[in-house]
């Protein structure tokens, strides 16, 4: 115990520009994640961005404590956040998935994404339960190997090192995997959807595309740090980059805030949310009743059937999809038309008839909408596709 205390006394406490930047990012990351948790609706895509920021802040708090030497006052927590490192990339992917696919993330369906951090956490139980000597030696090996090491009981089991030694490769694997998955979602979204209305300052596709670009940059940065620094000696560079990313994220969130709208105080929507209507209810009603197939579907009519105000329905659709009511309905009609155009059972119908069947009131409206969202005419689309039933 005396030897342990003697080495602890030799570990310096350092505060410099790097440590100040790291602390700034950690504090801002926690603050922003708590704001998201407080303001986001349950199961909203933005919640996963909050979790990602929260995990990042936990990880880089550990980095800050190790870099400054303050970890010597709480050795039990040394390397305790490694599991959270393996949750950063999955939560960024969940954010992108929920944002673009508008589908919920459930443990039953998405449990494989938690397998790597779970298995890694199990493999490190011996380390977590180990004596302070083990935690101190791990820290000294990464930051102050010149101070020597203290003896560890012979009975202690070091088998956790088999996996721990490969931890950096696990991080890179996790980031590469979820970069690919996120990029696929963005490319899929780009093909399916036309450009967002110009009045949207930053649409979901653009935000997701920027997230993937940031993914690529972060992956390259991680690889270069791991290549040029042993153990954890370069982690503070990653933490400083994280501070920059956190403040960039904060900038975009604030820039999208209603605080900067001219009429935010007297927003006409503020008095319309008391009935508790949400987008999921609108979506369910439209699908369950095939409402979009009616050529008489209008915003006012839909609001009347939902017993609410048209402005609220318009706002919810715009917020969730980045589209106005007409674009939202027409996209559903076009998707259904694509299915019918390639099925043998509808081969006897004209293109105009199929357009009427899915809700378009005129041939020109059908052609224009189809060309806008698919990039080709209905006739050409039908010729290029082969029905699976043929």
C-alpha atoms as one frame of an Amber mdcrd trajectory, in Angstrom:
protein
   0.000   0.000   0.000   2.872   2.343   0.788   4.443   1.655  -2.608   1.122
   2.358  -4.347   0.746   5.645  -2.493   4.342   6.574  -3.237   3.804   6.186
  -6.992   0.487   8.019  -6.835   2.275  10.957  -5.217   4.691  11.076  -8.148
   1.957  11.389 -10.762   1.786  15.091 -11.675  -1.390  17.068 -12.121  -1.271
  18.979 -15.376  -3.618  21.633 -16.694  -2.879  23.125 -20.090  -4.677  24.236
 -23.252  -5.362  20.629 -24.243  -6.962  19.779 -20.893  -9.069  22.963 -20.933
 -10.363  22.156 -24.436 -11.181  18.604 -23.396 -13.088  19.752 -20.310 -14.984
  22.289 -22.395 -16.102  19.548 -24.795 -17.087  17.184 -21.980 -19.216  19.791
 -20.215 -20.842  20.930 -23.463 -21.476  17.316 -24.498 -23.258  16.487 -21.244
 -25.236  19.717 -21.384 -26.350  19.179 -24.986 -27.317  15.543 -24.364 -29.429
  16.517 -21.348 -31.149  19.246 -23.393 -31.979  16.658 -26.064 -33.306  14.191
 -23.483 -35.454  16.912 -21.932 -36.870  18.265 -25.192 -37.051  15.310 -27.607
 -40.172  13.202 -27.865 -39.989   9.602 -26.720 -38.569   7.283 -29.411 -37.610
  10.285 -31.539 -34.547   9.943 -33.772 -32.896  12.892 -32.042 -32.851  10.881
 -28.796 -30.161   8.627 -30.249 -28.046  11.670 -31.048 -28.415  12.543 -27.364
 -27.249   9.085 -26.303 -24.276   9.265 -28.651 -23.240  12.637 -27.182 -23.733
  11.286 -23.661 -21.533   8.227 -24.300 -18.880  10.380 -25.943 -18.866  12.726
 -22.956 -18.435   9.819 -20.534 -15.542   8.431 -22.572 -13.725  11.737 -22.854
 -14.294  12.549 -19.210 -12.213   9.427 -18.559  -9.645  10.706 -21.085  -9.567
  14.108 -19.376  -9.005  12.555 -15.939  -6.191  10.351 -17.263  -4.507  13.168
 -19.188  -4.553  15.580 -16.238  -3.560  12.911 -13.700  -6.742  13.449 -11.688
  -7.565   9.788 -12.265  -5.178   8.966  -9.402  -7.890  10.142  -7.017 -10.433
   7.745  -8.514  -8.419   4.796  -9.804 -11.411   2.471  -9.682 -12.801   4.264
 -12.748  -9.680   3.924 -14.922 -10.615   2.361 -18.295 -14.183   1.906 -17.047
 -15.712   3.605 -20.084 -14.335   1.340 -22.820 -17.719  -0.336 -23.288 -19.246
   3.074 -24.038 -16.669   3.636 -26.797 -18.195   0.659 -28.603 -21.659   2.212
 -28.280 -20.781   5.515 -29.975 -20.882   4.295 -33.587 -24.072   2.194 -33.137
 -25.987   5.116 -31.605 -24.929   7.409 -34.467 -26.212   4.744 -36.862 -29.476
   4.423 -34.901 -29.903   8.180 -35.183 -29.425   8.032 -38.967 -31.697   4.981
 -39.278 -34.546   6.468 -37.238 -34.195   9.816 -39.013 -34.338   8.467 -42.562
 -36.378   5.273 -42.212 -38.818   6.646 -39.592 -38.896   3.236 -37.923 -38.463
   2.563 -34.197 -35.314   1.017 -32.723 -36.229  -1.968 -30.547 -34.027  -4.307
 -28.545 -35.892  -7.315 -29.934 -35.039  -6.402 -33.521 -31.693  -4.608 -33.131
 -30.011  -6.597 -30.337 -27.079  -7.717 -32.558 -25.832  -4.110 -32.528 -25.259
  -4.371 -28.777 -23.454  -7.716 -28.972 -19.878  -6.400 -29.357 -19.980  -3.965
 -26.380 -21.810  -6.565 -24.270 -19.270  -9.321 -24.970 -16.380  -6.924 -24.446
 -17.827  -5.794 -21.115 -18.165  -9.404 -19.963 -14.574 -10.134 -20.962 -13.305
  -7.287 -18.759 -15.077  -8.242 -15.531 -11.811  -9.474 -13.984 -10.249  -6.084
 -14.667 -13.212  -4.144 -13.276 -13.156  -6.237 -10.107  -9.349  -6.215  -9.867
  -7.310  -4.533  -7.125  -6.122  -0.931  -7.377  -2.642  -2.182  -8.263  -4.003
  -3.546 -11.559  -5.750  -0.255 -12.381  -2.676   1.775 -11.473  -0.336  -0.374
 -13.567  -2.682  -0.034 -16.539  -2.593   3.743 -16.172   1.180   3.890 -15.691
   1.718   1.746 -18.771  -0.214   4.229 -20.879   1.059   7.514 -19.427   3.979
   7.166 -16.977   5.847   3.901 -17.560   9.008   5.614 -16.280   7.582   5.489
 -12.739   7.699   1.702 -12.697   4.974  -0.694 -11.602   3.737  -2.217  -8.366
   3.395  -5.968  -7.755   0.079  -7.716  -8.313  -0.983 -10.931  -6.485   0.123
 -14.048  -8.396  -3.400 -15.420  -8.191  -4.820 -12.569 -10.266  -6.189 -13.664
 -13.665  -4.930 -11.532 -16.594  -6.812 -13.416 -19.329  -8.927 -10.319 -19.994
  -5.881  -8.939 -21.827  -6.495 -11.380 -24.690  -9.396  -9.196 -25.809  -8.263
  -5.919 -24.254  -5.123  -5.911 -26.407  -7.338  -5.901 -29.506  -9.569  -3.069
 -28.283  -8.304  -0.512 -30.785  -9.062  -2.823 -33.676 -12.563  -3.309 -32.268
 -13.084   0.453 -32.281 -11.953   0.735 -35.899 -14.108  -2.250 -36.887 -17.140
  -0.692 -35.183 -16.653   2.652 -36.942 -16.077   1.062 -40.357 -19.139  -1.184
 -40.008 -21.495   1.598 -38.972 -20.044   4.007 -41.492 -20.980   1.545 -44.238
 -24.453   0.951 -42.793 -25.111   4.680 -42.385 -23.824   5.468 -45.884 -26.191
   2.857 -47.330 -29.121   4.531 -45.604 -28.161   7.941 -46.973 -27.716   6.663
 -50.536 -31.032   4.814 -50.289 -32.732   7.973 -49.061 -31.184  10.014 -51.875
 -32.585   7.650 -54.489 -36.048   7.488 -52.959 -36.611  11.117 -52.222 -36.442
  14.313 -54.208 -34.959  17.513 -52.879 -36.504  18.925 -49.725 -38.526  22.137
 -49.976 -36.288  25.196 -50.082 -37.858  26.631 -46.958 -36.308  23.839 -44.914
 -32.995  25.143 -43.629 -31.402  21.736 -43.144 -33.333  18.679 -44.273 -32.955
  15.159 -42.908 -31.022  13.928 -45.914 -28.490  16.765 -45.676 -28.050  16.304
 -41.925 -27.568  12.539 -42.372 -25.157  13.076 -45.257 -23.099  15.438 -43.092
 -23.142  12.858 -40.298 -21.685  10.232 -42.639 -19.039  12.684 -43.868 -18.104
  13.330 -40.251 -17.998   9.571 -39.710 -15.413   9.253 -42.499 -13.275  12.075
 -41.141 -13.389  10.687 -37.602 -12.453   7.199 -38.804  -9.407   8.519 -40.683
  -8.422  10.613 -37.668  -8.729   7.611 -35.319  -6.610   5.470 -37.622  -3.853
   8.092 -37.776  -3.849   8.526 -33.984  -3.739   4.770 -33.383  -0.967   4.438
 -35.949   1.259   7.091 -34.384   0.575   6.656 -30.661   0.886   3.646 -28.406
  -1.718   2.802 -25.759  -3.745   5.879 -24.747  -1.064   8.527 -25.247  -2.858
  10.124 -28.214  -6.391   9.993 -26.853  -6.339  13.660 -25.882  -6.139  14.600
 -29.580  -9.322  12.621 -30.203 -10.935  14.344 -27.207 -10.047  17.775 -28.607
 -11.546  16.808 -31.968 -14.654  15.698 -30.100 -14.900  19.153 -28.523 -14.924
  20.684 -32.011 -17.569  18.203 -33.219 -19.740  18.845 -30.160 -19.742  22.584
 -30.754 -20.444  22.120 -34.471 -23.424  19.958 -33.496 -24.521  22.607 -31.017
 -24.316  25.245 -33.740 -26.589  23.290 -36.084 -29.108  22.529 -33.354 -29.250
  26.159 -32.241 -29.426  27.425 -35.836 -32.527  25.257 -36.366 -34.135  26.591
 -33.194 -37.392  28.558 -33.325 -35.635  31.197 -31.258 -34.372  32.744 -34.490
 -37.722  32.776 -36.253 -39.281  36.190 -36.666 -42.597  35.252 -35.129 -41.533
  32.676 -32.569 -43.269  34.433 -29.692 -46.633  34.448 -31.413 -46.202  31.120
 -33.209 -49.586  30.005 -34.502 -48.716  26.401 -33.668 -48.177  26.990 -29.963
 -51.884  26.882 -29.178 -52.533  23.804 -31.299 -50.625  21.052 -29.496 -52.878
  20.562 -26.494 -54.797  17.682 -28.045 -51.672  15.498 -28.043 -51.802  14.576
 -31.751 -48.520  13.236 -33.107 -47.165  12.210 -36.503 -47.481   8.472 -35.807
 -51.242   8.906 -35.399 -51.454  10.801 -38.691 -49.397   8.144 -40.463 -51.493
   5.322 -39.003 -54.771   6.960 -40.022 -53.590   7.550 -43.588 -52.385   3.967
 -44.010 -55.156   2.177 -42.144 -57.816   4.002 -44.146 -55.888   4.198 -47.445
 -56.616   7.898 -47.242 -53.897   8.832 -49.731 -55.712   6.820 -52.427 -58.600
   9.259 -52.374 -58.376  11.901 -55.104 -60.247  14.244 -52.757 -57.614  14.076
 -50.022 -56.802  17.554 -48.765 -55.127  19.008 -45.719 -58.377  20.498 -44.452
 -60.289  17.273 -44.990 -57.645  15.204 -43.177 -57.613  17.651 -40.257 -61.398
  17.446 -40.078 -61.310  13.650 -39.921 -58.632  13.797 -37.208 -60.687  16.425
 -35.356 -57.828  18.881 -35.196 -56.457  22.008 -36.861 -54.935  21.918 -40.401
 -51.963  23.992 -39.217 -50.999  21.369 -36.656 -51.272  18.522 -39.197 -49.185
  20.521 -41.656 -46.535  21.268 -39.056 -46.245  17.643 -37.889 -45.907  16.335
 -41.451 -43.391  19.022 -42.356 -41.317  18.445 -39.208 -41.173  14.670 -39.575
 -40.771  14.325 -43.349 -39.396  17.634 -44.602 -42.300  17.711 -47.088 -45.551
  19.623 -47.320 -48.899  17.811 -47.266 -49.238  17.430 -51.047 -45.701  16.065
 -51.497 -46.193  13.708 -48.562 -49.428  12.279 -50.022 -48.101  12.140 -53.589
 -44.997  10.203 -52.529 -47.245   7.518 -51.042 -49.339   7.414 -54.205 -46.252
   7.090 -56.391 -44.849   4.271 -54.224 -48.116   2.361 -54.611 -48.201   3.077
 -58.345 -44.685   1.635 -58.695 -45.924  -1.630 -57.213 -48.992  -1.812 -59.449
 -47.137  -0.922 -62.649 -45.028  -4.096 -62.458 -47.700  -6.551 -61.301 -49.328
  -8.818 -63.880 -52.785  -8.396 -62.358 -52.796  -4.716 -63.359 -51.293  -5.217
 -66.832 -54.689  -4.710 -68.482 -54.967  -1.181 -67.056 -53.661   1.921 -68.753
 -51.111   4.093 -67.017 -53.781   6.743 -66.523 -56.084   4.177 -64.905 -53.384
   3.173 -62.462 -52.855   6.822 -61.648 -56.552   7.181 -60.870 -56.435   3.986
 -58.837 -53.772   5.349 -56.490 -55.459   8.717 -56.037 -54.326  11.087 -58.803
 -57.168  13.095 -60.302 -55.545  13.618 -63.711 -53.031  12.032 -66.043 -50.756
  15.077 -65.985 -50.684  15.193 -62.181 -49.710  11.511 -62.102 -46.963  11.923
 -64.717 -45.484  15.000 -63.065 -45.422  13.465 -59.594 -44.036  10.152 -60.846
 -41.263  11.871 -62.797 -40.426  14.034 -59.764 -39.989  11.160 -57.292 -38.844
   8.306 -59.545 -36.931  10.196 -62.220 -38.719   8.618 -65.163 -42.221   8.404
 -66.618 -44.682   5.686 -65.498 -44.625   4.081 -68.946 -40.846   3.921 -69.082
 -40.696   2.618 -65.530 -43.128  -0.160 -66.410 -41.043  -1.164 -69.463 -37.785
  -1.235 -67.462 -39.161  -3.404 -64.664 -40.089  -7.060 -64.812 -42.970  -8.185
 -62.609 -41.922 -10.828 -60.011 -45.142 -12.613 -60.806 -44.291 -13.085 -64.477
